[in-house]
Amino acid sequence: MKFLAAALLLTATLSAAAIPTRTLPLEEQWRVGGADADLLIGTVARAAADAAGNVYLLDSQLCHVLVIAPDGTLLRTISGEGDGPGETRQPRDIVILPDGGVGLMTMFPAKLVRLTPEGEPLPSLEFRLAEGEHADFVAGNLCRARGGNLVLGATHLVQTETGQERAFLLGRWSAEGAPGPRYRTSHMTLDFSRVHFVERENSPAFHRAVALGPDGRVYCAEEWSDYAVGVYAPDGTRERTVTRPFENRDRTALELQRVNDLYDASARNSPVKQTREVEPQPPVIAALHVDAESNLWVEHSRSGEGLPDGVMLAFDVFPPDGGPHERVLMACEGDAAEDGLLLLPDGRWLLLKGLAAAETAQSDLGNIPLSEGGDTSAMEFVCYRPRE
């Protein structure tokens, strides 16, 4: 039995000492946006790329998508705010579907508004509940599509006599919206007579950092305070946990302010007094990426610390066989505390300047006033190709 358990749960626990380090120079391919650009940009916290190399920037504030060609030319703007075919309200995430279509995940209710790459509307995809599940409302938190797998991070909300039950899940759905295996779940209870939010319960780690591999495997942060990434087969089988020794840091004053801004905005909309428990430290796992060779790229809470000039942040990169990892320094412009890097399917990297403020503005409340989330008016996007 012990041997079987070990085989099913392969844990790569690695020493922090003597980690091999290399620098990855990034060569700029194009850039759009910025303070002096004519292009109107609201709040962009999510992006995707198709097989032709076009990049899709989801603007959750303006409720449309900017389609950028491989040479940086703006090809078109698709979708828009509304309730008609191909239109959205509160779009939260964007995916490129196996048929090449574009899926825009809306938060309330959780569904995929589908379009062709040219912007022609397609039938929307409704995420159905599994047998035995019940929810008065279903909220979409994130969506991923790759390797034939369609994964949704959602919250099921059930009203009770005294408040609300919230079930958080990360699961698989078919292309027709039929529910499949659940990779992770957690629960919390709200008593409306004394509403008290616990941040790590209200924002579980597996809703904050998720990536899919080219074979459809699911990689997700396991716990808020642990360096632990769960690896799941598409059918829901837990294959291993990637982990290493790690000492977290405290949040900065700005990080704490942004979190409290969100809860303050919620409190202003509540008829009853709200209290909160905000985590003094950030989640250990900040972001996950998986490249075409199934190497796992982990951005953690200290990825921006102690870097040489000209390096934005450092990733821990784990091979698919569970062997020792390396530290890769990303040589490009940017501020790790404010900006983000997204790995595109063809190996390019997209720098999203102002991502931290954009993610705050794109909250569970929809889009909070930018004065609270931070200024996203000068968001800029730079596409890089690695230069080995």
Summary of the structure (lengths in Angstrom):
residues: 388
radius of gyration: 20.2
end to end distance: 45.5
largest distance: 63.8
contacts: 1276
relative contact order: 0.16
helix: 11%
strand: 45%
